[in-house]
Amino acid sequence: MKKLALLLTIQILLATACGTPEPVATPSATASPLVVPTQTPTLPVAPLPPTLTATAIPIDGTLTIRVNVRSGPGTGYDSLGQLDAGAIIKITARDSQATWYQILYPAAQQGRGWVAAKYVTVAQGTQIPLDATPTPTGPTGRVIQRLNVRSGPGTTYETLGLLEPGVAVSLTGKNSTASWFQIDYPTGPGGRGWITSQYVQTDASADIPVLDDYGIVITSGTAGTPSGPAIPPTPTVGPAYADGDSSISPVIRVTFSSTGTHRFTYSSQVSSPEGDAEDWVEFRPYSTSSTNSRLNISLDCTGNGTLSVELWQGGTLLAGWGALACGETGKSILLPAGQVYQIRLSLAAGEGLRLVAYTLTLQNNP
């Protein structure tokens, strides 16, 4: 009995020392299962497709005569090549007057060229979009003569390139006598170049800073006011672009007809002793009433040389048709219809660089 009492006492002491054990819950058969909230998965949102920039679809056009493809909308721009009459072209834009069309032309550096709109036919009612090429910002001017772009304000500086008549330029400065303008010119040193101001039309001369020969600003408040004695500007007129035409490969070919072309106008430049020495213009007249066709010829010229005009056929210089001088309008001549003739325009001999810009107009009367 004493042993039994001792064992009971030991068990009581052990239970007291260890504390009361936690009860273990026994799930009931009818208890609801534990519900764990489930979040709705967030699916990755696919990005919206990028907005496509609308690209104008080129418009088909057909050339009525052989034309020059030029680097800009005007006859003063370089000729990039020629396209024959009947060629289908892809028109992408027009200039503000709708007198020139921009076309796809893979041979050009930017894949674009310009042709005269009057020699292109398009479907009736077709709307040609306006060219969206950005215009220069800030003070601007317009070149009125073909000019050399130089690395500094003077003829002794390196020639960087040429600018054609009609090109708009951003004016960034001028020299102290206002005889040279600094312009934006991406291929020049620091993106700048210099041109003589004599052949630049602008009303912004007073708004551009005066620079030294290194392009450093001297003054900004007196821009346009010479700081010393006036020095007459030295023109840096460049030679005409050498387009490589000849009697075998004339610069333009025109076929007159009763249902097609009755009149055409061609403008270009010739220069000597450098540049393009001559231009050959080919045409074939027609007549509906006799064996001879009657043509009226006009010639307008500007420049510092005397333009010589000759009439050729089959490699032979023709005499007896008369002569055509700059400023003459409506000169009437008779030529056998249906034959091919060529007009050769060149400069007479003279001293120094001579350049003449001309506009030749031929009209084939019925």
C-alpha positions as CSV (number, residue, x, y, z in Angstrom):
1,M,0.0,0.0,0.0
2,K,2.8,2.4,0.8
3,K,4.3,1.7,-2.6
4,L,1.0,2.4,-4.3
5,A,0.6,5.7,-2.4
6,L,4.1,6.7,-3.4
7,L,3.6,6.1,-7.1
8,L,0.4,8.2,-7.1
9,T,2.2,11.0,-5.4
10,I,5.0,11.0,-8.0
11,Q,2.4,11.0,-11.0
12,I,0.6,14.0,-9.4
13,L,3.9,16.0,-9.0
14,L,4.9,15.2,-12.7
15,A,1.6,16.4,-14.1
16,T,1.8,19.6,-12.1
17,A,5.3,20.4,-13.3
18,C,4.6,19.8,-17.1
19,G,1.4,21.9,-17.2
20,T,-2.0,21.1,-18.7
21,P,-1.7,19.8,-22.3
22,E,-3.6,21.7,-25.1
23,P,-6.8,19.9,-26.2
24,V,-6.6,18.6,-29.8
25,A,-9.7,19.3,-31.8
26,T,-11.2,16.3,-33.5
27,P,-13.1,17.4,-36.6
28,S,-16.7,16.4,-36.6
29,A,-18.1,14.4,-39.5
30,T,-20.6,17.2,-40.2
31,A,-18.2,20.2,-39.9
32,S,-17.8,22.4,-42.9
33,P,-14.4,22.2,-44.5
34,L,-12.1,25.2,-44.1
35,V,-12.6,27.5,-47.1
36,V,-9.5,29.4,-48.3
37,P,-10.4,32.5,-50.3
38,T,-9.2,32.1,-53.9
39,Q,-8.2,35.3,-55.8
40,T,-9.2,35.6,-59.4
41,P,-5.9,35.4,-61.3
42,T,-5.0,38.7,-63.2
43,L,-4.2,37.8,-66.8
44,P,-1.5,39.8,-68.5
45,V,-3.0,42.4,-70.8
46,A,-1.7,42.2,-74.3
47,P,-0.4,45.6,-75.5
48,L,-2.4,47.3,-78.1
49,P,-0.9,47.2,-81.6
50,P,0.9,50.4,-82.5
51,T,-1.0,53.0,-84.3
52,L,0.0,52.8,-87.9
53,T,1.0,56.1,-89.6
54,A,-1.0,56.6,-92.7
55,T,1.2,56.6,-95.8
56,A,-0.1,58.1,-98.9
57,I,-0.5,55.6,-101.7
58,P,1.4,56.8,-104.8
59,I,-0.8,58.0,-107.6
60,D,-0.3,56.8,-111.2
61,G,0.5,59.4,-113.9
62,T,1.6,59.3,-117.5
63,L,4.2,61.5,-119.1
64,T,3.2,63.2,-122.3
65,I,6.8,64.1,-123.4
66,R,10.3,63.2,-122.4
67,V,11.2,65.1,-119.2
68,N,14.0,65.9,-116.8
69,V,13.6,64.5,-113.3
70,R,14.9,67.2,-111.0
71,S,16.1,67.3,-107.4
72,G,13.5,69.9,-106.5
73,P,10.3,71.6,-107.7
74,G,11.9,74.0,-110.3
75,T,14.0,74.1,-113.4
76,G,16.9,75.5,-111.4
77,Y,17.4,72.3,-109.6
78,D,19.8,69.6,-110.8
79,S,18.6,67.1,-113.3
80,L,18.7,63.6,-111.9
81,G,17.9,61.9,-115.1
82,Q,15.2,61.7,-117.8
83,L,12.0,59.7,-118.4
84,D,10.5,59.1,-121.8
85,A,7.1,60.0,-123.1
86,G,4.5,57.4,-122.1
87,A,6.3,56.4,-119.0
88,I,4.1,55.6,-116.0
89,I,5.2,57.5,-112.9
90,K,4.2,57.2,-109.2
91,I,3.2,60.6,-107.8
92,T,3.7,61.1,-104.1
93,A,3.1,64.9,-103.7
94,R,2.9,68.3,-105.4
95,D,4.3,71.7,-104.7
96,S,2.2,74.6,-103.3
97,Q,1.3,75.9,-106.9
98,A,0.7,72.3,-108.2
99,T,3.1,73.1,-111.0
100,W,5.5,70.3,-110.0
101,Y,4.9,66.7,-108.9
102,Q,7.1,64.7,-106.6
103,I,7.6,61.1,-107.8
104,L,9.2,57.9,-106.8
105,Y,12.6,57.8,-108.4
106,P,14.9,55.1,-107.1
107,A,18.0,56.6,-108.7
108,A,17.8,59.7,-106.5
109,Q,19.6,59.7,-103.1
110,Q,16.3,60.0,-101.2
111,G,14.3,57.9,-103.7
112,R,12.3,60.9,-104.8
113,G,12.4,63.4,-107.7
114,W,10.3,66.1,-109.3
115,V,8.8,66.5,-112.7
116,A,6.8,69.4,-114.3
117,A,3.1,68.8,-113.7
118,K,2.0,70.2,-117.1
119,Y,3.6,67.2,-118.8
120,V,1.8,64.6,-116.7
121,T,-1.7,63.3,-117.1
122,V,-3.6,61.7,-114.2
123,A,-7.1,60.4,-113.8
124,Q,-9.8,63.1,-113.8
125,G,-10.7,64.3,-110.3
126,T,-7.5,62.9,-108.8
127,Q,-6.3,65.0,-105.8
128,I,-2.5,65.2,-105.4
129,P,-1.5,65.8,-101.7
130,L,0.7,68.8,-100.9
131,D,4.3,68.1,-100.1
132,A,4.8,68.1,-96.3
133,T,8.6,68.8,-96.4
134,P,9.3,71.1,-93.4
135,T,10.3,74.7,-94.2
136,P,13.3,76.3,-92.7
137,T,12.8,77.9,-89.2
138,G,13.9,81.3,-88.0
139,P,15.2,84.0,-90.3
140,T,15.1,82.8,-93.9
141,G,16.1,83.8,-97.3
142,R,15.6,82.6,-100.9
143,V,18.5,82.0,-103.3
144,I,18.0,83.8,-106.7
145,Q,21.1,82.6,-108.4
146,R,23.1,79.4,-108.4
147,L,25.7,79.8,-105.6
148,N,28.7,78.2,-104.1
149,V,28.4,77.3,-100.4
150,R,31.8,78.0,-98.7
151,S,33.3,77.1,-95.4
152,G,33.8,80.8,-94.5
153,P,32.8,84.3,-95.6
154,G,35.0,84.7,-98.7
155,T,35.9,83.3,-102.1
156,T,39.2,81.9,-100.6
157,Y,37.4,79.5,-98.4
158,E,36.7,75.9,-99.4
159,T,33.7,75.2,-101.6
160,L,31.2,72.8,-99.8
161,G,28.6,72.5,-102.5
162,L,26.1,74.4,-104.6
163,L,22.6,75.9,-104.0
164,E,20.1,76.2,-106.8
165,P,17.8,79.2,-107.5
166,G,14.6,79.1,-105.5
167,V,16.1,77.2,-102.6
168,A,15.0,78.5,-99.1
169,V,17.8,78.7,-96.5
170,S,17.9,79.3,-92.8
171,L,20.0,82.4,-92.0
172,T,22.1,81.9,-88.8
173,G,24.5,84.9,-89.1
174,K,26.3,87.3,-91.3
175,N,29.7,88.9,-91.5
176,S,30.4,92.5,-90.3
177,T,29.7,94.1,-93.7
178,A,26.6,92.0,-94.4
179,S,28.1,90.8,-97.7
180,W,28.0,87.1,-96.6
181,F,25.3,85.1,-94.8
182,Q,26.0,82.1,-92.7
183,I,23.3,79.4,-93.3
184,D,22.3,76.0,-92.0
185,Y,24.2,73.5,-94.1
186,P,24.3,70.0,-92.7
187,T,27.4,68.8,-94.6
188,G,29.4,71.9,-93.6
189,P,31.6,72.3,-90.6
190,G,29.4,72.3,-87.5
191,G,26.4,72.1,-89.8
192,R,27.0,75.6,-91.2
193,G,28.1,77.2,-94.5
194,W,28.5,80.7,-96.0
195,I,26.9,82.2,-99.2
196,T,27.2,85.7,-100.7
197,S,24.3,87.9,-99.7
198,Q,24.1,89.5,-103.1
199,Y,22.0,86.7,-104.5
200,V,19.7,86.1,-101.5
201,Q,16.3,87.7,-101.1
202,T,15.4,88.3,-97.4
203,D,13.7,90.8,-95.1
204,A,15.4,89.3,-92.1
205,S,18.9,90.7,-92.4
206,A,18.5,92.9,-89.3
207,D,17.4,89.9,-87.2
208,I,20.5,87.8,-87.5
209,P,23.7,88.2,-85.5
210,V,27.1,89.5,-86.8
211,L,29.8,86.8,-86.8
212,D,33.5,86.8,-87.2
213,D,35.3,84.6,-89.7
214,Y,35.1,81.7,-87.3
215,G,31.4,81.9,-86.7
216,I,31.7,83.5,-83.3
217,V,29.0,86.1,-82.4
218,I,30.4,89.6,-82.4
219,T,27.1,91.5,-81.8
220,S,23.5,90.6,-81.8
221,G,21.8,94.0,-81.3
222,T,23.3,95.6,-84.4
223,A,22.9,92.8,-86.8
224,G,22.4,94.1,-90.3
225,T,24.4,97.2,-89.6
226,P,27.9,97.1,-91.1
227,S,30.5,97.9,-88.4
228,G,33.1,99.2,-90.9
229,P,33.3,100.5,-94.5
230,A,31.1,98.7,-96.9
231,I,32.8,96.2,-99.1
232,P,31.1,95.2,-102.4
233,P,30.1,91.6,-102.2
234,T,32.0,89.2,-104.4
235,P,29.6,87.0,-106.3
236,T,30.4,83.3,-106.2
237,V,28.1,82.1,-109.0
238,G,28.6,78.5,-109.7
239,P,28.7,76.9,-113.2
240,A,25.6,75.2,-114.7
241,Y,25.1,71.6,-113.9
242,A,26.7,69.4,-116.5
243,D,23.8,67.1,-117.5
244,G,25.8,65.3,-120.3
245,D,23.3,65.8,-123.1
246,S,24.3,65.8,-126.8
247,S,22.8,65.6,-130.3
248,I,22.6,61.9,-129.8
249,S,21.0,62.2,-126.4
250,P,19.2,65.5,-126.2
251,V,18.1,67.0,-122.9
252,I,14.4,66.8,-123.9
253,R,12.4,65.3,-126.8
254,V,9.0,66.6,-127.8
255,T,6.6,65.2,-130.4
256,F,3.9,67.7,-131.4
257,S,0.5,66.3,-132.5
258,S,-3.0,67.5,-133.3
259,T,-4.4,65.6,-130.3
260,G,-1.5,65.9,-127.9
261,T,1.2,68.5,-127.3
262,H,0.9,71.8,-129.1
263,R,3.2,73.9,-127.0
264,F,6.1,73.3,-124.5
265,T,8.4,75.4,-122.4
266,Y,11.9,74.3,-121.3
267,S,14.1,76.2,-118.9
268,S,17.7,75.5,-118.0
269,Q,21.2,77.0,-117.8
270,V,24.5,76.9,-119.8
271,S,27.9,78.1,-118.7
272,S,31.4,78.4,-120.0
273,P,34.3,77.5,-119.6
274,E,33.0,75.3,-116.8
275,G,29.8,73.4,-116.2
276,D,27.3,72.6,-118.9
277,A,28.5,74.1,-122.2
278,E,25.4,73.3,-124.4
279,D,21.9,72.0,-124.4
280,W,20.2,70.1,-127.2
281,V,16.4,70.3,-127.5
282,E,14.7,67.9,-130.0
283,F,11.3,68.2,-131.5
284,R,9.1,66.8,-134.3
285,P,6.5,69.3,-135.7
286,Y,3.2,68.3,-137.3
287,S,0.7,69.9,-139.7
288,T,-2.9,69.1,-140.5
289,S,-3.3,71.3,-143.6
290,S,0.0,71.2,-145.6
291,T,3.4,69.6,-145.8
292,N,4.9,72.4,-143.7
293,S,4.3,73.2,-140.1
294,R,4.4,76.7,-138.7
295,L,6.1,77.2,-135.3
296,N,6.4,80.2,-133.0
297,I,9.6,80.4,-131.0
298,S,10.4,82.6,-128.0
299,L,13.5,82.9,-125.9
300,D,14.0,84.7,-122.6
301,C,17.5,84.9,-121.0
302,T,19.3,86.3,-117.9
303,G,22.9,86.2,-117.1
304,N,26.4,87.4,-118.1
305,G,26.9,85.9,-121.5
306,T,25.6,85.8,-125.0
307,L,23.5,82.8,-125.9
308,S,23.9,81.2,-129.4
309,V,20.9,79.4,-130.9
310,E,21.3,77.0,-133.8
311,L,18.9,74.7,-135.7
312,W,20.1,71.2,-136.7
313,Q,18.7,68.2,-138.5
314,G,20.3,64.8,-138.9
315,G,23.7,66.1,-137.7
316,T,23.6,69.0,-140.2
317,L,23.5,72.7,-139.2
318,L,20.6,74.3,-141.0
319,A,20.8,77.8,-142.6
320,G,18.2,80.1,-144.0
321,W,15.7,79.8,-141.1
322,G,16.9,83.0,-139.6
323,A,18.2,83.5,-136.0
324,L,16.8,83.7,-132.5
325,A,18.1,86.1,-129.9
326,C,17.4,86.5,-126.2
327,G,14.3,88.5,-125.6
328,E,12.7,87.6,-128.9
329,T,9.1,86.4,-128.7
330,G,6.8,84.8,-131.3
331,K,9.4,84.3,-134.0
332,S,7.6,82.4,-136.8
333,I,9.3,79.7,-138.9
334,L,8.2,77.1,-141.4
335,L,9.5,73.6,-141.3
336,P,8.6,70.4,-143.1
337,A,6.2,68.5,-140.9
338,G,6.9,65.0,-139.4
339,Q,10.7,65.4,-139.4
340,V,13.0,65.6,-136.4
341,Y,14.8,68.8,-135.6
342,Q,17.2,69.9,-132.8
343,I,17.9,73.3,-131.3
344,R,21.4,73.7,-129.9
345,L,21.9,76.4,-127.2
346,S,25.4,77.4,-126.2
347,L,27.5,80.4,-125.0
348,A,29.5,82.5,-127.3
349,A,33.2,83.0,-126.5
350,G,34.1,85.4,-123.7
351,E,36.3,86.0,-120.7
352,G,35.9,84.4,-117.3
353,L,33.0,82.3,-116.1
354,R,29.8,83.1,-118.0
355,L,26.4,81.7,-117.2
356,V,23.0,82.2,-118.8
357,A,19.7,81.0,-117.6
358,Y,17.1,80.7,-120.4
359,T,13.5,79.8,-121.1
360,L,12.7,78.4,-124.5
361,T,9.1,78.2,-125.7
362,L,8.0,76.4,-128.9
363,Q,4.4,76.4,-130.2
364,N,3.2,74.3,-133.1
365,N,0.3,76.0,-134.8
366,P,-2.4,73.9,-136.4
